[in-house]
Amino acid sequence: MSLIWNNKISVSYFGEAHDSVIGVTINGIPEGEYISSEKITGFLSRLSPKSLGTAKKLPSPRIMSGLMNERTTGAPLCAILQNTKVQLSSDENTESLRFGHGDYTGTVCCRGYCDAERKSRSAEIFTTPLCFAGAVCGQILERRGIYTGGHIARIHNIKDNPFDTVRLSRDAVLSVRFKDLPVINDRIGWTMLENISMARESGESLGGIVECVSVNVPSGVGSPIFNGLTNCISQLLFTLPDITGVEFGDGFSAAEMPGSQYADISYITEQGYSMTKTNSHGGMINGISSGMPITVKAAFKPPKIGSSECCTIPQAVIYAESAINIALLTAMLDYPNFC
């Protein structure tokens, strides 16, 4: 099982699902970048929303290296985090392999040399280290005016209002970020919470869709073929628990459109920038940014029945933001005059 994502920026995890502490090491962060530990803690606190009724204070991460006087040193940035989902009981039943829980596939993959139940929870456990890395990368990007944010596009059959992916502003992104439940329409958010509560009471679970956007990404970021921006974002998103699909811009619905409907008509702004009147391409063409807002949707299946949380879509918003931040910073390091 690989715990390393290796690119211009590499992210590696250490620890296991049953360990009391887990950690993350980030390589490739430029030296001299200001990183606020307080902002990292604030970012991670969003993983425990009060609106779900399961809020708990997450311990602040302990940064071991790579940061001095809140400035990156160029050395690997290493942090240790408390594993709040640790299970130390030795009485867990690992003989009964639950197919839908990943126990069977995990056991076959490791030829029986692992704790099947704990191994199947690895993706869930390592979301906090991913979010730590995403918080660090996000601060570096925001200092360059690039902001990433997301909202719950859908839980079960309840849909939130979508982002305006053509005229999207920094303020529109931040207005959702600071809500306890990340939705655009608060009234719809209340309905979502009612459905989550009913699902919890009946022993059911719910999946949904997250929509994430990045604004002020300049054109020309990324690369075609293997190192495309779409490739990097997809790789990191598919490390998340329960994810089943990713689409950019109009995504799968583009398959139903004729070319004349999908095509984005371009124009030149008064400042001399090339923009498009629509954004079917989601801000990326051939793995390279176009200058339009980057738009990504990720679908998540319902959590396993009997899990501690019956719906993880509110937290999945933060997971997706983190993955996109890491991918964007990785691609931006090759951009002229970035550092």
SULLINNOR-V478977 format. One line per field, one symbol per residue. phi: phi as a letter, one per 30 degrees, with the letter a starting at -180 (. if undefined). psi: psi as a letter, one per 20 degrees, with the letter a starting at -180 (. if undefined). A space follows every 50 residues. Layout:
phi: ???
psi: ???
//
This chain:
phi: .dcbccaeccbbcbjbecddbbabbccjdddiddbcdddddddddddbdd ddibdbdddddcdcaibbhibdcjdedcbcbdddcdbcdccddcdddded cidddddddchicadeddddcdddddddeddddddddddddddcicbcab bddabhcccddddddcccceddddddecddcdbdcdddeddddddddddd dcicbbclbccbbbcidddjcjadidcdddddddeddddddidbabbcid hddddccdeddddcdcacdddjcdbbdbbddiibbhibdcjdedbbbbcb dddddjddbdacdeddedededededdddedddcdeidd
psi: opkpoobgpqpqqqrrhjqhqrrqppqipqqjpppohhhgghghhiimph hijkqqppqqqophrippkkpqiirpopqpqpnikqoipjjqojhooogi ijgghhgggjkilrogghhijghghjhghghghhgghhhgghijjppprr rohpodjpprqrqnjglprghhghhhhjqhonqgohghhhhghghgghgg hjkrqqaapppqqpqkprqjpaqrchkqhhggggghhjiqpjpiqpqpci chihhiqrhhhhpppqrprhijqprqhrlhikjppkjpqiirpppppppp rqrppirhpipjhghhghggggghgggghghhhippkg.
//
